[in-house]
């Protein structure tokens, strides 16, 4: 989304940021036209012996009419913008300003419309946040309450299986609260980076091993957390060169890789394969990560929404066995962790399934 004249020049503004119909040009034209009218009428008066007072009156009338026309062309869009801004201040984000000008007021109209779009999106996300968090909290709380009520009423015994069910719901609540705390830190920008140099192969091998262990541990208990419980998907690690090193915050990169693996496994077909690739980036100790799955993939129209909060996608039957689809927060946290490093993350072209590409900038260059 562009902002201001500089952005338009970058997008190929044919006027290079200097518009032929800017407000300065119009005001200058108003002065020039007024002077020309007055001068022309004076010349006519000299040649036709017309009285000067008539020429003065005609000159003033003509100048006033032109001034009124120019003033109306400037104040009318301002009145419209004022009306739209007042509506936005009252919570109505649906109104927009007409963008039919090629001057500074046209820029202002575009800015107001972009602001209205952003505020409307924020308002929609806020409502979705409340609805989704309420839904996500309600389910484990209701399940935990039912288990405890049955124990208190003597319907069931506090045997290991019953307590395991209660523990499952408690763990789900803990994971959800931890995720929401991460999002709170994201918004407040209070998470510092602790970057250091580390070897990529043993580090990623540990992340994949942990993912397999967690999935195996959860497989015995049907998890409602959104974290996968599948053990049929094979995780494959591909690091080249084997001695590859990177400079980043290992804890945050663990969040990135673990969430991407979790998402890829959920979308994998039975006995599918998830591949984690690591390559050297263009900068010193920079890193390029890829996570590929063999699932249905993501429609190109949805690529820009993949990392939005609470976005669960619109693919028909997107999640494999053993997954309830999750909360839609994992990929939002993944993007946050990558952004903290100044890196980039996005969906890339792939012949099959989904391919997520992460680029981390590595160690900052020292001033010479």
LOKEDREN-660398 format. One record per residue (C-alpha): x, y, z; residue in three letters; residue number from 1. Coordinates in pm, whole numbers, plus 50000, padded with zeros to 5 digits. Layout:
# LOKEDREN-660398
+-------+-------+-------+---------+-------+
|    px |    py |    pz | mardren | rotor |
+-------+-------+-------+---------+-------+
|     X |     Y |     Z |     ALA |   NUM |
...
+-------+-------+-------+---------+-------+
END
This chain:
# LOKEDREN-660398
+-------+-------+-------+---------+-------+
|    px |    py |    pz | mardren | rotor |
+-------+-------+-------+---------+-------+
| 50000 | 50000 | 50000 |     UNK |     1 |
| 50160 | 50324 | 49890 |     UNK |     2 |
| 50194 | 50642 | 50092 |     UNK |     3 |
| 50256 | 50989 | 49956 |     UNK |     4 |
| 50431 | 51122 | 49647 |     UNK |     5 |
| 50749 | 50925 | 49696 |     UNK |     6 |
| 50563 | 50595 | 49687 |     UNK |     7 |
| 50380 | 50701 | 49374 |     UNK |     8 |
| 50706 | 50793 | 49205 |     UNK |     9 |
| 50833 | 50445 | 49289 |     UNK |    10 |
| 50519 | 50302 | 49129 |     UNK |    11 |
| 50579 | 50492 | 48807 |     UNK |    12 |
| 50404 | 50827 | 48863 |     UNK |    13 |
| 50441 | 50989 | 48516 |     UNK |    14 |
| 50462 | 51335 | 48676 |     UNK |    15 |
| 50747 | 51236 | 48912 |     UNK |    16 |
| 50554 | 51377 | 49207 |     UNK |    17 |
| 50491 | 51717 | 49037 |     UNK |    18 |
| 50125 | 51731 | 48933 |     UNK |    19 |
| 49996 | 51962 | 48662 |     UNK |    20 |
| 49676 | 52021 | 48866 |     UNK |    21 |
| 49816 | 52075 | 49215 |     UNK |    22 |
| 49665 | 52334 | 49447 |     UNK |    23 |
| 49971 | 52557 | 49403 |     UNK |    24 |
| 49924 | 52542 | 49028 |     UNK |    25 |
| 49557 | 52631 | 49056 |     UNK |    26 |
| 49624 | 52927 | 49285 |     UNK |    27 |
| 49900 | 53047 | 49056 |     UNK |    28 |
| 49669 | 53013 | 48757 |     UNK |    29 |
| 49404 | 53212 | 48945 |     UNK |    30 |
| 49645 | 53503 | 48996 |     UNK |    31 |
| 49766 | 53491 | 48636 |     UNK |    32 |
| 49412 | 53479 | 48494 |     UNK |    33 |
| 49300 | 53766 | 48718 |     UNK |    34 |
| 49595 | 53978 | 48605 |     UNK |    35 |
| 49532 | 53893 | 48239 |     UNK |    36 |
| 49161 | 53980 | 48268 |     UNK |    37 |
| 49238 | 54309 | 48437 |     UNK |    38 |
| 49512 | 54394 | 48185 |     UNK |    39 |
| 49290 | 54298 | 47891 |     UNK |    40 |
| 49002 | 54510 | 48015 |     UNK |    41 |
| 49234 | 54807 | 48070 |     UNK |    42 |
| 49365 | 54778 | 47716 |     UNK |    43 |
| 49006 | 54765 | 47587 |     UNK |    44 |
| 48924 | 55073 | 47795 |     UNK |    45 |
| 49218 | 55266 | 47652 |     UNK |    46 |
| 49129 | 55179 | 47291 |     UNK |    47 |
| 48754 | 55231 | 47323 |     UNK |    48 |
| 48759 | 55523 | 47566 |     UNK |    49 |
| 48547 | 55322 | 47813 |     UNK |    50 |
| 48525 | 55473 | 48158 |     UNK |    51 |
| 48770 | 55323 | 48407 |     UNK |    52 |
| 48503 | 55258 | 48668 |     UNK |    53 |
| 48317 | 55021 | 48436 |     UNK |    54 |
| 48639 | 54836 | 48365 |     UNK |    55 |
| 48711 | 54811 | 48736 |     UNK |    56 |
| 48364 | 54671 | 48809 |     UNK |    57 |
| 48384 | 54414 | 48526 |     UNK |    58 |
| 48735 | 54315 | 48638 |     UNK |    59 |
| 48623 | 54264 | 48998 |     UNK |    60 |
| 48318 | 54061 | 48894 |     UNK |    61 |
| 48522 | 53835 | 48665 |     UNK |    62 |
| 48790 | 53786 | 48931 |     UNK |    63 |
| 48533 | 53709 | 49199 |     UNK |    64 |
| 48359 | 53450 | 48979 |     UNK |    65 |
| 48684 | 53273 | 48900 |     UNK |    66 |
| 48789 | 53287 | 49265 |     UNK |    67 |
| 48453 | 53146 | 49372 |     UNK |    68 |
| 48488 | 52858 | 49124 |     UNK |    69 |
| 48839 | 52772 | 49245 |     UNK |    70 |
| 48741 | 52807 | 49612 |     UNK |    71 |
| 48442 | 52576 | 49564 |     UNK |    72 |
| 48662 | 52315 | 49394 |     UNK |    73 |
| 48891 | 52325 | 49699 |     UNK |    74 |
| 48637 | 52342 | 49982 |     UNK |    75 |
| 48381 | 52088 | 49851 |     UNK |    76 |
| 48614 | 51785 | 49891 |     UNK |    77 |
| 48722 | 51918 | 50232 |     UNK |    78 |
| 48358 | 51922 | 50345 |     UNK |    79 |
| 48319 | 51564 | 50223 |     UNK |    80 |
| 48637 | 51458 | 50403 |     UNK |    81 |
| 48516 | 51625 | 50720 |     UNK |    82 |
| 48188 | 51434 | 50700 |     UNK |    83 |
| 48365 | 51102 | 50645 |     UNK |    84 |
| 48616 | 51171 | 50925 |     UNK |    85 |
| 48329 | 51253 | 51162 |     UNK |    86 |
| 48160 | 50923 | 51072 |     UNK |    87 |
| 48484 | 50734 | 51134 |     UNK |    88 |
| 48523 | 50902 | 51475 |     UNK |    89 |
| 48174 | 50773 | 51563 |     UNK |    90 |
| 48265 | 50415 | 51469 |     UNK |    91 |
| 48124 | 50402 | 51114 |     UNK |    92 |
| 48411 | 50269 | 50902 |     UNK |    93 |
| 48206 | 50202 | 50589 |     UNK |    94 |
| 48207 | 50551 | 50438 |     UNK |    95 |
| 48475 | 50655 | 50191 |     UNK |    96 |
| 48589 | 50975 | 50020 |     UNK |    97 |
| 48565 | 50997 | 49643 |     UNK |    98 |
| 48910 | 50975 | 49485 |     UNK |    99 |
| 48856 | 51175 | 49166 |     UNK |   100 |
| 49130 | 51437 | 49200 |     UNK |   101 |
| 49495 | 51452 | 49100 |     UNK |   102 |
| 49617 | 51705 | 49354 |     UNK |   103 |
| 49706 | 51721 | 49723 |     UNK |   104 |
| 49341 | 51680 | 49816 |     UNK |   105 |
| 49335 | 51359 | 49612 |     UNK |   106 |
| 49630 | 51236 | 49819 |     UNK |   107 |
| 49446 | 51327 | 50137 |     UNK |   108 |
| 49135 | 51141 | 50017 |     UNK |   109 |
| 49342 | 50828 | 49950 |     UNK |   110 |
| 49503 | 50855 | 50294 |     UNK |   111 |
| 49166 | 50889 | 50467 |     UNK |   112 |
| 49029 | 50590 | 50275 |     UNK |   113 |
| 49334 | 50379 | 50366 |     UNK |   114 |
| 49290 | 50482 | 50729 |     UNK |   115 |
| 48923 | 50382 | 50714 |     UNK |   116 |
| 49019 | 50046 | 50559 |     UNK |   117 |
| 49276 | 49982 | 50833 |     UNK |   118 |
| 49038 | 50084 | 51112 |     UNK |   119 |
| 48762 | 49867 | 50965 |     UNK |   120 |
| 49001 | 49572 | 50949 |     UNK |   121 |
| 49119 | 49633 | 51306 |     UNK |   122 |
| 48760 | 49655 | 51429 |     UNK |   123 |
| 48672 | 49331 | 51252 |     UNK |   124 |
| 48980 | 49157 | 51394 |     UNK |   125 |
| 48897 | 49283 | 51744 |     UNK |   126 |
| 48548 | 49135 | 51720 |     UNK |   127 |
| 48688 | 48812 | 51581 |     UNK |   128 |
| 48944 | 48805 | 51863 |     UNK |   129 |
| 48676 | 48828 | 52130 |     UNK |   130 |
| 48458 | 48567 | 51957 |     UNK |   131 |
| 48742 | 48322 | 51895 |     UNK |   132 |
| 48903 | 48355 | 52236 |     UNK |   133 |
| 48562 | 48311 | 52401 |     UNK |   134 |
| 48503 | 47998 | 52195 |     UNK |   135 |
| 48850 | 47857 | 52256 |     UNK |   136 |
| 48828 | 47914 | 52631 |     UNK |   137 |
| 48473 | 47786 | 52663 |     UNK |   138 |
| 48546 | 47435 | 52533 |     UNK |   139 |
| 48826 | 47328 | 52773 |     UNK |   140 |
| 48661 | 47504 | 53068 |     UNK |   141 |
| 48333 | 47321 | 53001 |     UNK |   142 |
| 48515 | 46989 | 52966 |     UNK |   143 |
| 48717 | 47041 | 53284 |     UNK |   144 |
| 48406 | 47147 | 53473 |     UNK |   145 |
| 48215 | 46838 | 53359 |     UNK |   146 |
| 48495 | 46607 | 53472 |     UNK |   147 |
| 48524 | 46771 | 53814 |     UNK |   148 |
| 48147 | 46778 | 53864 |     UNK |   149 |
| 48125 | 46406 | 53789 |     UNK |   150 |
| 48397 | 46336 | 54045 |     UNK |   151 |
| 48236 | 46557 | 54310 |     UNK |   152 |
| 47890 | 46403 | 54249 |     UNK |   153 |
| 48031 | 46054 | 54266 |     UNK |   154 |
| 47934 | 45971 | 53908 |     UNK |   155 |
| 48293 | 45878 | 53823 |     UNK |   156 |
| 48596 | 45788 | 54029 |     UNK |   157 |
| 48911 | 45996 | 54035 |     UNK |   158 |
| 49099 | 45722 | 53854 |     UNK |   159 |
| 49405 | 45789 | 53635 |     UNK |   160 |
| 49200 | 45792 | 53313 |     UNK |   161 |
| 48958 | 46055 | 53448 |     UNK |   162 |
| 49239 | 46270 | 53585 |     UNK |   163 |
| 49422 | 46234 | 53252 |     UNK |   164 |
| 49118 | 46383 | 53081 |     UNK |   165 |
| 49115 | 46674 | 53327 |     UNK |   166 |
| 49488 | 46722 | 53274 |     UNK |   167 |
| 49433 | 46732 | 52899 |     UNK |   168 |
| 49186 | 47020 | 52932 |     UNK |   169 |
| 49413 | 47202 | 53176 |     UNK |   170 |
| 49707 | 47172 | 52937 |     UNK |   171 |
| 49494 | 47307 | 52657 |     UNK |   172 |
| 49401 | 47609 | 52868 |     UNK |   173 |
| 49767 | 47662 | 52954 |     UNK |   174 |
| 49874 | 47651 | 52589 |     UNK |   175 |
| 49602 | 47892 | 52487 |     UNK |   176 |
| 49689 | 48139 | 52763 |     UNK |   177 |
| 50059 | 48114 | 52674 |     UNK |   178 |
| 49975 | 48186 | 52312 |     UNK |   179 |
| 49767 | 48489 | 52406 |     UNK |   180 |
| 50052 | 48616 | 52625 |     UNK |   181 |
| 50286 | 48584 | 52327 |     UNK |   182 |
| 50043 | 48794 | 52123 |     UNK |   183 |
| 50030 | 49052 | 52402 |     UNK |   184 |
| 50408 | 49073 | 52401 |     UNK |   185 |
| 50392 | 49101 | 52024 |     UNK |   186 |
| 50163 | 49406 | 52041 |     UNK |   187 |
| 50359 | 49574 | 52320 |     UNK |   188 |
| 50698 | 49504 | 52165 |     UNK |   189 |
| 50848 | 49395 | 52498 |     UNK |   190 |
| 51023 | 49077 | 52382 |     UNK |   191 |
| 51398 | 49132 | 52346 |     UNK |   192 |
| 51604 | 48924 | 52106 |     UNK |   193 |
| 51891 | 48718 | 52242 |     UNK |   194 |
| 52081 | 48647 | 51923 |     UNK |   195 |
| 52385 | 48427 | 51906 |     UNK |   196 |
| 52568 | 48206 | 51661 |     UNK |   197 |
| 52461 | 47840 | 51651 |     UNK |   198 |
| 52503 | 47533 | 51432 |     UNK |   199 |
| 52192 | 47474 | 51225 |     UNK |   200 |
| 52197 | 47095 | 51177 |     UNK |   201 |
| 52202 | 46982 | 51544 |     UNK |   202 |
| 51965 | 47263 | 51639 |     UNK |   203 |
| 51699 | 47175 | 51380 |     UNK |   204 |
| 51746 | 46804 | 51444 |     UNK |   205 |
| 51656 | 46871 | 51807 |     UNK |   206 |
| 51345 | 47066 | 51707 |     UNK |   207 |
| 51226 | 46782 | 51481 |     UNK |   208 |
| 51299 | 46520 | 51748 |     UNK |   209 |
| 51102 | 46722 | 52003 |     UNK |   210 |
| 50810 | 46754 | 51758 |     UNK |   211 |
| 50802 | 46375 | 51715 |     UNK |   212 |
| 50820 | 46314 | 52090 |     UNK |   213 |
| 50540 | 46561 | 52165 |     UNK |   214 |
| 50318 | 46407 | 51896 |     UNK |   215 |
| 50380 | 46057 | 52034 |     UNK |   216 |
| 50302 | 46170 | 52389 |     UNK |   217 |
| 49978 | 46335 | 52280 |     UNK |   218 |
| 49868 | 46046 | 52062 |     UNK |   219 |
| 49751 | 45853 | 52368 |     UNK |   220 |
| 49528 | 46143 | 52474 |     UNK |   221 |
| 49298 | 46303 | 52217 |     UNK |   222 |
| 49420 | 46661 | 52221 |     UNK |   223 |
| 49185 | 46951 | 52171 |     UNK |   224 |
| 49462 | 47208 | 52168 |     UNK |   225 |
| 49509 | 47234 | 51797 |     UNK |   226 |
| 49855 | 47077 | 51829 |     UNK |   227 |
| 49880 | 46770 | 51612 |     UNK |   228 |
| 49876 | 46417 | 51754 |     UNK |   229 |
| 49981 | 46246 | 51434 |     UNK |   230 |
| 50263 | 45995 | 51425 |     UNK |   231 |
| 50212 | 45878 | 51067 |     UNK |   232 |
| 50378 | 46183 | 50907 |     UNK |   233 |
| 50752 | 46153 | 50842 |     UNK |   234 |
| 50968 | 46456 | 50925 |     UNK |   235 |
| 51275 | 46500 | 50706 |     UNK |   236 |
| 51564 | 46741 | 50763 |     UNK |   237 |
| 51776 | 46875 | 50477 |     UNK |   238 |
| 52064 | 47107 | 50575 |     UNK |   239 |
| 52336 | 47210 | 50332 |     UNK |   240 |
| 52619 | 47248 | 50396 |     UNK |   241 |
| 52620 | 47027 | 50703 |     UNK |   242 |
| 52841 | 47274 | 50892 |     UNK |   243 |
| 52598 | 47560 | 50827 |     UNK |   244 |
| 52577 | 47820 | 51104 |     UNK |   245 |
| 52334 | 48107 | 51164 |     UNK |   246 |
| 52304 | 48412 | 51386 |     UNK |   247 |
| 51960 | 48449 | 51549 |     UNK |   248 |
| 51762 | 48404 | 51870 |     UNK |   249 |
| 51738 | 48023 | 51907 |     UNK |   250 |
| 51426 | 48041 | 52125 |     UNK |   251 |
| 51234 | 48249 | 51871 |     UNK |   252 |
| 51355 | 48036 | 51579 |     UNK |   253 |
| 51231 | 47732 | 51773 |     UNK |   254 |
| 50886 | 47896 | 51777 |     UNK |   255 |
| 50908 | 47954 | 51402 |     UNK |   256 |
| 51014 | 47601 | 51307 |     UNK |   257 |
| 50789 | 47425 | 51560 |     UNK |   258 |
| 50478 | 47617 | 51450 |     UNK |   259 |
| 50554 | 47564 | 51081 |     UNK |   260 |
| 50609 | 47190 | 51136 |     UNK |   261 |
| 50290 | 47165 | 51342 |     UNK |   262 |
| 50094 | 47341 | 51068 |     UNK |   263 |
| 50248 | 47129 | 50792 |     UNK |   264 |
| 50179 | 46802 | 50975 |     UNK |   265 |
| 49815 | 46896 | 51031 |     UNK |   266 |
| 49768 | 46948 | 50657 |     UNK |   267 |
| 49960 | 46640 | 50545 |     UNK |   268 |
| 49785 | 46338 | 50395 |     UNK |   269 |
| 49807 | 46003 | 50574 |     UNK |   270 |
| 50170 | 45883 | 50584 |     UNK |   271 |
| 50279 | 46209 | 50425 |     UNK |   272 |
| 50617 | 46377 | 50442 |     UNK |   273 |
| 50719 | 46716 | 50582 |     UNK |   274 |
| 51059 | 46848 | 50481 |     UNK |   275 |
| 51254 | 47119 | 50662 |     UNK |   276 |
| 51529 | 47269 | 50446 |     UNK |   277 |
| 51805 | 47505 | 50558 |     UNK |   278 |
| 52042 | 47690 | 50328 |     UNK |   279 |
| 52294 | 47970 | 50360 |     UNK |   280 |
| 52151 | 48314 | 50290 |     UNK |   281 |
| 52310 | 48599 | 50093 |     UNK |   282 |
| 52447 | 48778 | 50401 |     UNK |   283 |
| 52705 | 48652 | 50653 |     UNK |   284 |
| 52544 | 48394 | 50885 |     UNK |   285 |
| 52203 | 48460 | 50729 |     UNK |   286 |
| 51968 | 48167 | 50692 |     UNK |   287 |
| 51699 | 48055 | 50448 |     UNK |   288 |
| 51448 | 47804 | 50584 |     UNK |   289 |
| 51181 | 47614 | 50393 |     UNK |   290 |
| 50904 | 47393 | 50528 |     UNK |   291 |
| 50726 | 47183 | 50266 |     UNK |   292 |
| 50432 | 46949 | 50305 |     UNK |   293 |
| 50233 | 46725 | 50070 |     UNK |   294 |
| 49889 | 46853 | 50163 |     UNK |   295 |
| 49628 | 47031 | 49950 |     UNK |   296 |
| 49826 | 47356 | 49945 |     UNK |   297 |
| 49697 | 47711 | 49988 |     UNK |   298 |
| 49506 | 47896 | 49714 |     UNK |   299 |
| 49698 | 48196 | 49586 |     UNK |   300 |
| 49406 | 48420 | 49681 |     UNK |   301 |
| 49466 | 48322 | 50046 |     UNK |   302 |
| 49842 | 48374 | 50055 |     UNK |   303 |
| 49816 | 48723 | 50202 |     UNK |   304 |
| 49592 | 48600 | 50487 |     UNK |   305 |
| 49794 | 48297 | 50595 |     UNK |   306 |
| 49969 | 48476 | 50882 |     UNK |   307 |
| 49670 | 48672 | 51010 |     UNK |   308 |
| 49549 | 48600 | 51361 |     UNK |   309 |
| 49276 | 48337 | 51395 |     UNK |   310 |
| 49289 | 48262 | 51024 |     UNK |   311 |
| 49216 | 47891 | 50978 |     UNK |   312 |
| 49203 | 47898 | 50600 |     UNK |   313 |
| 48923 | 47818 | 50360 |     UNK |   314 |
| 49055 | 47498 | 50204 |     UNK |   315 |
| 48796 | 47219 | 50195 |     UNK |   316 |
| 48881 | 46967 | 50468 |     UNK |   317 |
| 49224 | 47122 | 50522 |     UNK |   318 |
| 49331 | 46930 | 50831 |     UNK |   319 |
| 49452 | 46578 | 50844 |     UNK |   320 |
| 49347 | 46313 | 51099 |     UNK |   321 |
| 49429 | 46397 | 51456 |     UNK |   322 |
| 49381 | 46772 | 51427 |     UNK |   323 |
| 49095 | 47003 | 51512 |     UNK |   324 |
| 49235 | 47291 | 51310 |     UNK |   325 |
| 49394 | 47481 | 51596 |     UNK |   326 |
| 49331 | 47837 | 51709 |     UNK |   327 |
| 49479 | 48012 | 51408 |     UNK |   328 |
| 49743 | 48182 | 51625 |     UNK |   329 |
| 50054 | 47976 | 51553 |     UNK |   330 |
| 50137 | 48129 | 51216 |     UNK |   331 |
| 50069 | 48481 | 51348 |     UNK |   332 |
| 50329 | 48419 | 51619 |     UNK |   333 |
| 50563 | 48275 | 51357 |     UNK |   334 |
| 50546 | 48594 | 51151 |     UNK |   335 |
| 50601 | 48800 | 51466 |     UNK |   336 |
| 50918 | 48606 | 51554 |     UNK |   337 |
| 51052 | 48647 | 51201 |     UNK |   338 |
| 50969 | 49019 | 51200 |     UNK |   339 |
| 51160 | 49061 | 51528 |     UNK |   340 |
| 51471 | 48943 | 51343 |     UNK |   341 |
| 51405 | 49178 | 51052 |     UNK |   342 |
| 51346 | 48877 | 50828 |     UNK |   343 |
| 51078 | 48780 | 50577 |     UNK |   344 |
| 50824 | 48498 | 50570 |     UNK |   345 |
| 50568 | 48404 | 50308 |     UNK |   346 |
| 50408 | 48133 | 50100 |     UNK |   347 |
| 50616 | 48037 | 49795 |     UNK |   348 |
| 50542 | 47854 | 49474 |     UNK |   349 |
| 50538 | 47477 | 49504 |     UNK |   350 |
| 50457 | 47192 | 49267 |     UNK |   351 |
| 50281 | 47005 | 49547 |     UNK |   352 |
| 50143 | 47097 | 49887 |     UNK |   353 |
| 50243 | 47415 | 50067 |     UNK |   354 |
| 50589 | 47572 | 50083 |     UNK |   355 |
| 50666 | 47833 | 50348 |     UNK |   356 |
| 50985 | 48033 | 50293 |     UNK |   357 |
| 51165 | 48213 | 50578 |     UNK |   358 |
| 51467 | 48440 | 50531 |     UNK |   359 |
| 51666 | 48559 | 50833 |     UNK |   360 |
| 51922 | 48840 | 50786 |     UNK |   361 |
| 52196 | 48698 | 51009 |     UNK |   362 |
| 52458 | 48894 | 51201 |     UNK |   363 |
| 52445 | 49275 | 51165 |     UNK |   364 |
| 52734 | 49418 | 50969 |     UNK |   365 |
| 52990 | 49608 | 51175 |     UNK |   366 |
| 53073 | 49967 | 51071 |     UNK |   367 |
| 53411 | 49996 | 50907 |     UNK |   368 |
+-------+-------+-------+---------+-------+
END
